[in-house]
Amino acid sequence: MFTKLVSKYKKFKIINHKKPKKICSCYNISNHDIMDAINNGCRGINDIRKTTKAGTACGKCNASLEYEVYKALKK
């Protein structure tokens, strides 16, 4: 019985685990890092930039960063 439960849990975990999406390559920041920053008190794009440094180097990720922050704060 216990092995069946463990097996079901492993399948459930694999199916429901969302792989992190890299947002900023310069600082290796993922959408999970952005969510963590928001959960720790960041309330806007400037707070995210100060906390994670995402979007502050080359700038290529700014559109993706802004979209991820918008999605996260909309929830």
N, C-alpha and C positions, 0 to 999 in steps of 0.2 A: 504494500500500500504506500509506504513512504517513498519508494523508488518511483512509483507512478506520479506522485505529487511533485517530486524533484524534476522529473522529466517534463511534466506539464509546465512547471515554472520556467525551466530553461527555454522551452519553445516560446512561451509568452514573452519572456525577456528579450529574446532575439527578434521577435516580430515587432515588438513595441519600442525597441530602442532606436531612437533617431540619431543618425550619425551627425556629428558636428559639421557645420558648413563654414569653411574658412572665409572670413570677411576681409581681414587685413593681412596680407602676406608679409609686410615689413616687420610687424610685431607679432605675427602668428596668433591673431585674435579670431576666435570663432563666434558664431551666433550664441553658443552656450556661454561664452565669456561675457557677451553683452547682456544676456539675461541675468547672469550672476551680478553684474554691476548694477543693473536696475533693481534687482532684489535687495541689494545692499545700499540703496538710497539714491542712486543716480536718477535724475528726473528729466533729462534732456540730452540732446546731442553734445552740447559743450561739456556736460558732466561726464558723459561716456568718454569723450576725447581726453579729458584730464585724467580720468581714472585708468583707462586702458591704453592710451596713446594711439589708439586706432584712428586712422585718417590724418595723422599729423606728420607723416614722412613724405611719401611720394604723392599722396592724394588720389591715387587711382580707385581706392575703395570708398570714397566719400558717398557716392550714390547708393551703393549697397549698404553701407553703414547707416545712412539716414533711413533707408527703407526698413532695415531690421529694427532700428530703434522705434520707428513709427509703428510697426507691427506689434512689438513688445508692449509699448505703452498703450496701444489701443485695446488690449485685452482687459 
